[in-house]
Amino acid sequence: MNLPKGQADIYIGDPHSGTIGASIQAVVGRRVRLILPAGLEKRVYDDLNDLARKLNAPGSHGPRLLPVAGEIVTEIEAISLLTGASAKQVAGGGVSGAEGAIWLAVDGNDEQIESTKKLLNSIIREPNFEF
């Protein structure tokens, strides 16, 4: 995801394009919105079209990259949509379990702030992914 350019991409390991292949057919065929949930920690600063050309070139190995058009929803947009509060990213990363974390400053009225606290507390203690 490159937010300044409004770009999103899908990292694809499946040679048949995975679930995004079927999703794109539905989006184009039915003219529906494609909502792309993307964590702020997944930002990429280079042009995604240039990266896709390199990763998808003949002779390249490993996963492919598919730039897609859609509505990017990060944690910032999610907070706004779900609580009415506004948020800005103020930091990222950390240690002791905060690796990959983002830190947000949230602004709003008392009700919006309380709603945001409840929302974040409902997900903050989710167990780590184990495989």
N, C-alpha and C positions, 0 to 999 in steps of 0.2 A: 504494500500500500504506500503510495506517495501522496500524502494529503495536500501539499501545496499545489500539485498538478491535478488533483482530483482523480487519481488513477488507483485502481485496485487490480490485483492479479491473483491467480490461483496457481499454487505450486502443485504440479501433477506428476504422480508416479505411475499411474495406470496408463498403459499404451492405448487405451480406448477412451481416454480423457476423463474417466471417473464420473462422479455425480454431476460435475459442472457441465459435462456434455449433454446430459439429459435436461438439465436445468435450462441451459441456453435455448434448447429447442422449444421448451415450454414458454420461456420469456418472449422469444421472437414470434413463435406461432400464435400465442394467445395475447400478445401485447400487454403483458403484466410487468410490474416493477420487480427488479431483482434487488433484494436487500442484501448487502454484503457486510455481515458482522465481522469486524476486524479489530483486534486488540491494538492499542497504541504501541505496544512493544514490538509490533511487526512492521514498523515503518522502514521504508527503504528510501534512500535519498536520490538514487539514480533514476533516470527515465526508464520506466518499466517496459516500454516498447523496445528500447535498445537492449535491455537485459534479456528479453524474450528472444530477440533475434540471435543473440549469442548462445543461449541455452538450447534453443530449438534448431540450431544449424545442423546440417548433415555432418555426421562424424562426431557430434557431441555425445557425451555419455551422461547418464543420470536423469533425474527428474526434469520435466519441462515446465515452462512458465506460460500461462495464458492470461494476457491482459483482458479484462472484462469491463463492460460498462454497467453501472448500477449505482445504487444509493449506498454509500459507505456509512456505516453506523459504528462509531467507536464508543468507548465508555462515556465520552463527553456528550455525544448525541443521546445515548441511552438515558443518562441522568436527566437531561433536559426533557426528553419525551415522557419519562416515567414519573418525574417529580415536579417539573416546572423550574427547577433550580438551574443555574448555569455553572459550568465547571471549566477550569483551565488546567492543563498539565503543568506542574511546576518542577517535577523531577522524575527520574526514572532509575530503576535498578536498586541494588542493595546487596546485603549479605544475610546469612542466617535465615534463609527462607524467603527473603525479599528479592532474590534474583529474578529478573524479568518483570518486577513490579513497576507500577506507575504510581505517582503521587499527584493528587488533584487538590486544587483549591476550589471550594464550592461556595457559591454566593446565592442568596435568595432570602425570602421572608422566613419567619420562624417555622411555619408549617412545611415549607419546601425543604428546609434544612433537616427537620425531624424526619420527614419522609425519605430523604437521601440517606440519613443515618440508618434507618430501618432497612432500606434496600441494601446498602453495603454490608451491614451486619448479617443480613440473611445469606450472603454469599462468601463472606470473608473467611469463614472456617470450613469451606468445602475441603474434603480430603484431597491430598495430592493424587495425581494420576499414577496408577501402578499398572505395569504390564506383565 
